[in-house]
Amino acid sequence: MHGILNINKPAGKTSRDVVNIIQRLMRPAKTGHAGTLDPLATGVLVCPVGHGTKLIEYIQRMPKTYEACFLLGRQSDTEDIEGNVQLLDDPPRPSRDEIEAVLLNYLGTIEQVPPAFSALKVAGKRAYDLARQGKEVELASREIEVYALEILAYDYPQLRMRIECGSGTYVRSLGRDIARDLGTEAIMSELMRTAIGCFQIDDAIHPDDQLSRGTLAAALQPTSLAVSQMPQVTVDHDKIVRLAQGKLIEVDVDTASQEVAAMTQAGQLVAVLVPGKEGGWRTARNFANDYL
């Protein structure tokens, strides 16, 4: 029971709720998730199982694609419709061309202040816990990557967009900042994650379907997908033995990358390698014993 599940999270469930459903069916194999979705959000939730849980950080690095709907001319403490929504008094109604012009400022590496209602920690406490207590929450801005922004539909006050971005991006805060550049405010009313790297929503399974241990096992995708964006090398049996023994190996890889995926001849993930001493490569994640 090692692999990766691509789940289509429904609205109203937390990411943890979905993991708990899978965990009950897959015990004793461990289960986790790579990239939290709020209860309001739907779409791709990647849930590694067994050895896959050791690869979560690599999945989290993958680019993410969202479709989001924002309502202009209103604001809320949570930056979405689940908070205390307030309508602005006679806000401007930007044209599509004005919105398109502002979007250009949000491509590439930008600074973003995360929302107060987030799981980030402030002095050891979750920001959303402090915000719910009515306390002032100040979060530092941080760099995020936005690869693409596209207006899918615009009929004031609804603005529907497609967003491709890197890890750590808060889509509702992106809508907030875009609206402020337009002289108004916005809250997020819908969010669907349509992809994380190679994991697409069209291939996702729904947790409300008639799931069983058997159906989940059949839906498991190989752990190699977690490192699909990493340079790869094929290792023979002798090198697999050395990796299982915790020894360095030599690999022929023409890359400046500091990480390489070691694969069997059949394309199965043996290990994630990082540079070791004297030009060799050592394991950062090691599954070599599975192939002996």
Phi, psi and chi 1 to 4 in degrees:
 res  aa     phi    psi   chi1   chi2   chi3   chi4
   1 MET       -   66.0  -73.4  -66.1 -176.9      -
   2 HIS  -125.6  131.2  -55.2  -61.1      -      -
   3 GLY   164.2 -159.7      -      -      -      -
   4 ILE  -136.4  130.9  -59.6  170.8      -      -
   5 LEU  -104.0  136.2  -69.3  169.9      -      -
   6 ASN  -104.6  107.1  178.9    4.2      -      -
   7 ILE  -107.8  139.8  -55.5  -66.4      -      -
   8 ASN   -94.8   97.0 -174.8   -9.2      -      -
   9 LYS   -70.1  129.8 -170.9 -168.5   86.2   66.8
  10 PRO   -82.9  162.7   29.7  -33.4      -      -
  11 ALA   -67.4  149.6      -      -      -      -
  12 GLY    93.1  -14.1      -      -      -      -
  13 LYS  -107.9  143.1  -79.5 -172.4  168.6   64.1
  14 THR   -80.9  163.8   66.5      -      -      -
  15 SER   -60.7  -35.8  -62.5      -      -      -
  16 ARG   -66.4  -35.8 -172.1   68.3 -119.3  177.2
  17 ASP   -58.4  -44.0  -69.9  -23.7      -      -
  18 VAL   -65.8  -44.1  173.9      -      -      -
  19 VAL   -61.0  -38.8  169.9      -      -      -
  20 ASN   -63.4  -38.1  -71.3  -18.2      -      -
  21 ILE   -61.1  -46.9  -67.6  170.6      -      -
  22 ILE   -66.5  -41.7  -62.7  169.7      -      -
  23 GLN   -59.1  -41.3 -176.5   72.5   72.7      -
  24 ARG   -62.3  -34.9  -74.2 -165.2  -63.1  -90.1
  25 LEU   -84.6  -25.3  -66.0  169.2      -      -
  26 MET  -103.7   -1.0  -58.3  -62.4  -82.9      -
  27 ARG   -52.3  144.7  -74.6 -167.5 -178.2  104.5
  28 PRO   -87.7    5.6   33.7  -36.2      -      -
  29 ALA   -64.3  138.8      -      -      -      -
  30 LYS   -73.1  152.4  -67.7 -178.5  179.2  179.6
  31 THR  -138.3  144.7  -55.3      -      -      -
  32 GLY  -147.2 -166.8      -      -      -      -
  33 HIS  -144.5  155.1   68.8   79.3      -      -
  34 ALA  -118.0   91.6      -      -      -      -
  35 GLY   106.2   99.9      -      -      -      -
  36 THR   -68.0  141.0  -57.9      -      -      -
  37 LEU  -116.1  133.6  -75.1  175.1      -      -
  38 ASP   -65.1  159.9  -68.1  -24.8      -      -
  39 PRO   -54.2  -34.6  -29.0   36.3      -      -
  40 LEU   -63.6  -30.7  169.4   69.3      -      -
  41 ALA   -83.8  156.3      -      -      -      -
  42 THR  -127.5  174.1   63.5      -      -      -
  43 GLY   109.1 -158.5      -      -      -      -
  44 VAL   -63.2  119.4  172.4      -      -      -
  45 LEU  -125.6  109.6 -177.3   69.6      -      -
  46 VAL   -83.8  121.5  177.5      -      -      -
  47 CYS  -119.8   97.0  -63.9      -      -      -
  48 PRO   -69.8  150.3  -18.5   32.9      -      -
  49 VAL  -129.3  141.9  176.3      -      -      -
  50 GLY    61.3 -127.1      -      -      -      -
  51 HIS   -58.6  -25.2  -71.2  -19.6      -      -
  52 GLY   -59.2  -28.2      -      -      -      -
  53 THR   -65.8  -20.2   57.7      -      -      -
  54 LYS   -79.7   -3.3  -61.8  179.4 -179.1  180.0
  55 LEU  -114.5   11.0  -59.7  166.1      -      -
  56 ILE   -56.7  -41.6  -74.2  176.1      -      -
  57 GLU   -61.3  -30.4   67.2  173.1  -76.1      -
  58 TYR   -75.6  -35.4  -55.0  108.1      -      -
  59 ILE   -67.8  -39.7  -59.0  170.5      -      -
  60 GLN   -63.1  -25.3  -71.6  174.7  -32.3      -
  61 ARG   -75.1  -16.8  -64.3  179.3 -163.9  170.4
  62 MET   -68.2  147.2  -67.4  178.2  172.2      -
  63 PRO   -63.4  149.1   21.6  -32.0      -      -
  64 LYS  -119.8  146.8  -60.3  168.9  176.5   63.4
  65 THR  -122.3  134.0  -54.7      -      -      -
  66 TYR  -130.2  153.9  -63.3   91.5      -      -
  67 GLU  -117.7  123.5  -70.6 -174.8   10.6      -
  68 ALA  -130.3  148.9      -      -      -      -
  69 CYS  -118.2  129.5 -174.9      -      -      -
  70 PHE  -115.7  145.9  -57.7   99.6      -      -
  71 LEU  -107.8  115.1  -60.8  177.0      -      -
  72 LEU   -79.3  157.9  -60.1  176.3      -      -
  73 GLY    80.2   19.5      -      -      -      -
  74 ARG  -151.7  161.1   57.1 -147.5   72.3 -164.4
  75 GLN  -142.6  161.5   60.6 -174.6    1.8      -
  76 SER  -152.5  160.6   79.6      -      -      -
  77 ASP   -67.2  -25.6   49.0   -3.3      -      -
  78 THR   -95.5   -4.9   60.1      -      -      -
  79 GLU    68.7   15.6  -58.8  177.7    6.5      -
  80 ASP  -144.3 -177.0   59.5   28.3      -      -
  81 ILE   -74.6   -8.0   58.9  171.9      -      -
  82 GLU   -85.9   -4.0  -62.5 -165.0  -38.9      -
  83 GLY   -97.6 -161.1      -      -      -      -
  84 ASN   -84.6   96.1 -180.0   24.3      -      -
  85 VAL   -82.5  133.8  177.7      -      -      -
  86 GLN  -129.0  131.3  -63.9  178.8  -31.3      -
  87 LEU   -82.6  138.8  -63.1  177.8      -      -
  88 LEU   -77.2  152.7  -58.6 -171.6      -      -
  89 ASP   -85.9  108.5 -175.7   21.9      -      -
  90 ASP    52.1   58.5 -166.6   25.9      -      -
  91 PRO   -74.7  159.0   29.6  -35.1      -      -
  92 PRO   -67.5  154.4   25.0  -34.2      -      -
  93 ARG  -116.2   91.6  -63.6 -170.1  173.4 -162.3
  94 PRO   -64.7  148.4   23.4  -32.9      -      -
  95 SER   -79.7  165.5   67.8      -      -      -
  96 ARG   -60.6  -40.1 -175.7  176.1 -179.3  127.7
  97 ASP   -63.0  -38.7  -73.4  -15.9      -      -
  98 GLU   -64.7  -39.6  -71.2  172.8  -34.8      -
  99 ILE   -66.4  -44.9  -61.9  171.9      -      -
 100 GLU   -56.8  -40.8  -66.7  -85.7   15.2      -
 101 ALA   -65.4  -40.6      -      -      -      -
 102 VAL   -69.5  -34.5  165.0      -      -      -
 103 LEU   -58.0  -30.0  -66.1 -174.6      -      -
 104 LEU   -60.3  -26.4  -62.9  175.9      -      -
 105 ASN   -76.2   -8.6  -61.1  -31.7      -      -
 106 TYR  -113.7   20.6  -72.1   86.7      -      -
 107 LEU  -102.1  144.0  -65.6  173.7      -      -
 108 GLY    92.2 -150.9      -      -      -      -
 109 THR   -86.9  119.6  -57.9      -      -      -
 110 ILE  -132.3  165.9   63.9  171.2      -      -
 111 GLU   -95.4  138.4  -68.1  -77.2  -29.9      -
 112 GLN  -138.5  133.9 -177.8 -176.8   73.4      -
 113 VAL   -91.6  118.0  176.2      -      -      -
 114 PRO   -63.5  159.0  -21.0   33.1      -      -
 115 PRO   -70.8  151.2   25.5  -33.3      -      -
 116 ALA   -61.4  -36.8      -      -      -      -
 117 PHE   -87.2   78.3  -78.7   80.2      -      -
 118 SER  -142.3  168.4   65.7      -      -      -
 119 ALA   -85.6    2.8      -      -      -      -
 120 LEU   -64.0  152.7  -62.1  176.2      -      -
 121 LYS   -99.5  139.3  -71.6 -170.4  175.1 -178.0
 122 VAL  -124.3  115.2  179.4      -      -      -
 123 ALA    52.3   40.9      -      -      -      -
 124 GLY    84.2    0.9      -      -      -      -
 125 LYS  -120.5  149.1  -64.2 -176.2  178.3 -179.8
 126 ARG   -65.4  136.3  -62.8  -70.3 -175.4 -172.4
 127 ALA   -59.2  -39.1      -      -      -      -
 128 TYR   -67.8  -29.4   55.2   64.0      -      -
 129 ASP   -66.7  -41.5  -72.8  -27.8      -      -
 130 LEU   -67.2  -41.1  -63.1  173.5      -      -
 131 ALA   -63.9  -39.0      -      -      -      -
 132 ARG   -67.1  -24.9  -73.7  169.6 -175.9  153.7
 133 GLN   -83.3    1.0  -65.5  168.1   15.9      -
 134 GLY    80.6   13.6      -      -      -      -
 135 LYS   -85.9  150.7  -63.4 -178.9  179.1  178.9
 136 GLU   -71.0  128.1 -169.2   74.0   22.5      -
 137 VAL  -117.8  119.5  176.6      -      -      -
 138 GLU  -117.8  114.0  -68.1 -172.6   10.9      -
 139 LEU  -108.6  137.7  -64.4  170.2      -      -
 140 ALA   -72.1  147.6      -      -      -      -
 141 SER   -70.4  156.9   66.3      -      -      -
 142 ARG  -147.4  159.9   56.5 -174.8 -173.9  173.0
 143 GLU   -78.5  136.9  -76.0 -170.1   -8.9      -
 144 ILE  -131.7  165.6   60.9  168.3      -      -
 145 GLU  -115.5  127.5  -67.6  -75.3  -18.3      -
 146 VAL  -118.2  117.6  179.6      -      -      -
 147 TYR   -91.8  -32.9  -52.7  118.6      -      -
 148 ALA  -157.6  143.6      -      -      -      -
 149 LEU  -134.6  130.6  -68.3  170.0      -      -
 150 GLU  -139.5  130.4  177.8 -173.2    0.8      -
 151 ILE   -79.0  119.6  -62.6  175.9      -      -
 152 LEU   -89.3  -35.2  -60.2  176.9      -      -
 153 ALA  -162.2  147.4      -      -      -      -
 154 TYR  -144.7  116.5  178.9   48.2      -      -
 155 ASP  -143.9   95.1 -176.2   11.7      -      -
 156 TYR   -44.6  131.6 -171.9   87.8      -      -
 157 PRO   -91.7    3.1   34.8  -38.1      -      -
 158 GLN   -85.0  127.4  -70.8 -168.7  -14.5      -
 159 LEU  -124.2  113.8  171.1   63.0      -      -
 160 ARG  -106.1  130.3 -170.5  171.3  -65.1  -84.2
 161 MET  -134.7  155.2  -65.6  178.1   55.3      -
 162 ARG  -107.9  132.6  180.0  176.4  176.7  -87.4
 163 ILE  -131.1  126.9  -60.4  151.6      -      -
 164 GLU  -112.2  125.3  -67.4 -178.7   34.5      -
 165 CYS  -150.2  172.9   57.2      -      -      -
 166 GLY   -94.0 -179.9      -      -      -      -
 167 SER   -63.0  146.3  179.7      -      -      -
 168 GLY    88.2    0.9      -      -      -      -
 169 THR   -81.8  131.0  -57.9      -      -      -
 170 TYR   -98.8  112.3  -76.2   89.3      -      -
 171 VAL   -65.8  -39.9  174.7      -      -      -
 172 ARG   -63.5  -34.0   51.2 -164.3  154.8  118.2
 173 SER   -73.2  -29.8  -62.4      -      -      -
 174 LEU   -63.6  -44.6 -166.8   60.4      -      -
 175 GLY   -63.1  -39.3      -      -      -      -
 176 ARG   -57.7  -48.2  171.0 -158.2   68.9 -164.0
 177 ASP   -71.1  -38.7  -65.9  -20.3      -      -
 178 ILE   -61.8  -44.0  -69.4  169.1      -      -
 179 ALA   -62.7  -41.4      -      -      -      -
 180 ARG   -64.7  -33.8  -72.4  177.8 -180.0  174.1
 181 ASP   -67.4  -19.3  -87.3    4.8      -      -
 182 LEU   -95.0    4.6  -67.4  162.5      -      -
 183 GLY    82.1   19.8      -      -      -      -
 184 THR  -141.2 -162.6 -175.6      -      -      -
 185 GLU  -130.4  166.9  -63.2  -80.3  -11.8      -
 186 ALA  -153.4  150.2      -      -      -      -
 187 ILE  -125.0  154.3   59.6  174.6      -      -
 188 MET   -88.7  131.0 -171.1  176.9   71.1      -
 189 SER  -108.1  -23.1   59.5      -      -      -
 190 GLU  -146.3  149.7  -61.5  174.0   36.0      -
 191 LEU  -151.4  127.1  179.8   67.4      -      -
 192 MET  -129.7  124.1  177.5  172.6   64.0      -
 193 ARG   -87.6  117.2 -173.9  157.1   61.8 -162.0
 194 THR   -95.3  -14.5   58.2      -      -      -
 195 ALA  -164.4  146.6      -      -      -      -
 196 ILE  -126.8  105.5  -61.8 -179.3      -      -
 197 GLY    56.9 -123.4      -      -      -      -
 198 CYS   -83.9   -2.8   57.5      -      -      -
 199 PHE   -90.4  110.2  -59.9   96.9      -      -
 200 GLN  -106.7  149.7  -55.1  -72.0  -40.0      -
 201 ILE   -64.8  -30.5 -165.6  165.4      -      -
 202 ASP   -64.1  -20.8  -70.4  -16.2      -      -
 203 ASP  -100.9    0.6  -56.8  -39.4      -      -
 204 ALA   -80.6  150.5      -      -      -      -
 205 ILE  -102.4  151.3   59.3  175.3      -      -
 206 HIS   -96.3  129.9 -158.8  -73.8      -      -
 207 PRO   -68.5  -13.0   23.6  -32.2      -      -
 208 ASP   -88.3   -4.5  -72.3  -18.7      -      -
 209 ASP   -69.5  172.2  -68.1  -19.6      -      -
 210 GLN   -74.6   80.3  -65.4  -61.1  -47.5      -
 211 LEU   -83.2  147.4  -63.1 -178.2      -      -
 212 SER  -145.8  171.7   66.5      -      -      -
 213 ARG   -57.9  -38.3 -174.6  178.0  176.7   87.1
 214 GLY   -67.2  -44.7      -      -      -      -
 215 THR   -67.8  -35.8   58.2      -      -      -
 216 LEU   -68.8  -41.5  -73.5  177.3      -      -
 217 ALA   -60.9  -38.6      -      -      -      -
 218 ALA   -68.9  -26.3      -      -      -      -
 219 ALA   -88.5   -7.7      -      -      -      -
 220 LEU   -60.6  129.9  -83.4  175.5      -      -
 221 GLN  -101.1  155.0  -60.9 -174.7   50.7      -
 222 PRO   -65.1  148.5   21.6  -32.2      -      -
 223 THR   -63.8  -20.2   55.8      -      -      -
 224 SER   -60.4  -24.1   58.0      -      -      -
 225 LEU   -65.5  -25.1  -68.6 -179.2      -      -
 226 ALA   -66.5  -22.1      -      -      -      -
 227 VAL  -118.5   24.6  -65.5      -      -      -
 228 SER   -65.2  -20.3   58.6      -      -      -
 229 GLN   -98.5   10.1  -62.0 -178.4  -33.2      -
 230 MET  -103.4  144.3 -168.3 -179.5  -63.7      -
 231 PRO   -55.1  142.9  -23.4   33.8      -      -
 232 GLN  -127.1  147.4  -60.6 -176.1   -1.6      -
 233 VAL  -133.9  147.9  -66.5      -      -      -
 234 THR   -92.9  133.6  -58.9      -      -      -
 235 VAL  -117.0  141.5  -70.1      -      -      -
 236 ASP   -87.1 -179.5   58.7   21.9      -      -
 237 HIS   -60.0  -41.6  178.9   76.0      -      -
 238 ASP   -61.7  -39.5  -70.4  -17.4      -      -
 239 LYS   -72.1  -33.5  -72.7 -177.8  177.0  177.6
 240 ILE   -63.0  -39.6  -67.8  174.2      -      -
 241 VAL   -61.9  -44.3  170.0      -      -      -
 242 ARG   -63.3  -40.6  -71.6 -174.6   61.3   83.6
 243 LEU   -65.4  -38.9  -68.3  173.8      -      -
 244 ALA   -63.3  -29.0      -      -      -      -
 245 GLN   -87.1    1.3  -64.8  170.4  -16.7      -
 246 GLY    78.3   19.6      -      -      -      -
 247 LYS   -94.7  159.5  -63.3  178.7  179.5  178.0
 248 LEU   -74.2  151.7  -62.8 -179.4      -      -
 249 ILE  -130.9  161.2   65.0  168.7      -      -
 250 GLU   -99.4  135.7  -60.6  -67.6  -31.3      -
 251 VAL  -132.1  147.9  -63.7      -      -      -
 252 ASP   -96.5   93.5 -177.1   15.8      -      -
 253 VAL  -132.8  125.2   55.4      -      -      -
 254 ASP   -96.9   79.5 -178.7   19.5      -      -
 255 THR  -155.8  152.1  176.0      -      -      -
 256 ALA   -92.4    4.0      -      -      -      -
 257 SER   -63.9  148.6  173.5      -      -      -
 258 GLN   -95.2    5.3  -66.8  -61.3  -62.8      -
 259 GLU  -140.5  138.5  -66.2  172.8  -34.4      -
 260 VAL  -138.0  139.1  174.9      -      -      -
 261 ALA   -92.3  122.2      -      -      -      -
 262 ALA   -90.6  125.3      -      -      -      -
 263 MET  -122.4  151.6  -44.8  -66.6  -70.4      -
 264 THR   -74.8  171.8   67.4      -      -      -
 265 GLN   -59.0  -28.8  -64.1  -81.7   -1.1      -
 266 ALA   -87.0    2.5      -      -      -      -
 267 GLY    85.3   19.8      -      -      -      -
 268 GLN   -92.3  145.6  -61.2  160.9  -57.2      -
 269 LEU   -76.8  121.5  178.5   61.9      -      -
 270 VAL   -95.8  -42.9  176.3      -      -      -
 271 ALA  -167.7  159.4      -      -      -      -
 272 VAL  -102.2  124.5  175.0      -      -      -
 273 LEU  -106.8  145.7  -55.0  177.2      -      -
 274 VAL  -131.5  157.4  -65.2      -      -      -
 275 PRO   -59.1  134.8  -24.8   35.5      -      -
 276 GLY  -109.5 -155.7      -      -      -      -
 277 LYS   -80.9  151.4  -63.3  178.3  180.0  178.3
 278 GLU    56.9   34.7  -59.7  174.9   -2.3      -
 279 GLY    83.1   -4.7      -      -      -      -
 280 GLY   -82.3  178.1      -      -      -      -
 281 TRP  -123.0  136.9  -67.5   76.8      -      -
 282 ARG  -117.9  168.1   61.9  176.6  179.4   83.4
 283 THR   -87.7  136.6   57.9      -      -      -
 284 ALA   -99.5  -32.9      -      -      -      -
 285 ARG  -134.6  129.9  -62.0  -70.8 -175.4  -88.2
 286 ASN  -129.9  116.6 -165.9  -12.5      -      -
 287 PHE  -120.7   19.6  -47.0  113.2      -      -
 288 ALA   -60.3  -34.6      -      -      -      -
 289 ASN   -60.0  -23.5  -80.6  -47.6      -      -
 290 ASP   -68.2  -16.0  -68.5  -10.3      -      -
 291 TYR  -112.4   17.0  -56.1   99.2      -      -
 292 LEU  -110.5      -  -62.8  179.3      -      -
